[in-house]
Amino acid sequence: MTIFVMLAPMSVFLGLLGVGAFWWTLSHGQYDDPEGDAARILVEDPDDCPL
């Protein structure tokens, strides 16, 4: 029972930390242009290639 008293608050804290990280990415525009990111992978840019 003692381990439950320790693990329950820790799991709630980790869950809230994950939700907070997701909220932070939403508020900082990480998901604004998923189509542009997908198309950018397909473009061959000679400046991006290593020598």
Rosetta blueprint (number, residue, H / E / L):
1 M L
2 T H
3 I H
4 F H
5 V H
6 M H
7 L H
8 A H
9 P H
10 M H
11 S H
12 V H
13 F H
14 L H
15 G H
16 L H
17 L H
18 G H
19 V H
20 G H
21 A H
22 F H
23 W H
24 W H
25 T H
26 L H
27 S H
28 H L
29 G L
30 Q L
31 Y L
32 D L
33 D L
34 P H
35 E H
36 G H
37 D H
38 A H
39 A H
40 R H
41 I H
42 L H
43 V L
44 E L
45 D L
46 P L
47 D L
48 D L
49 C L
50 P L
51 L L
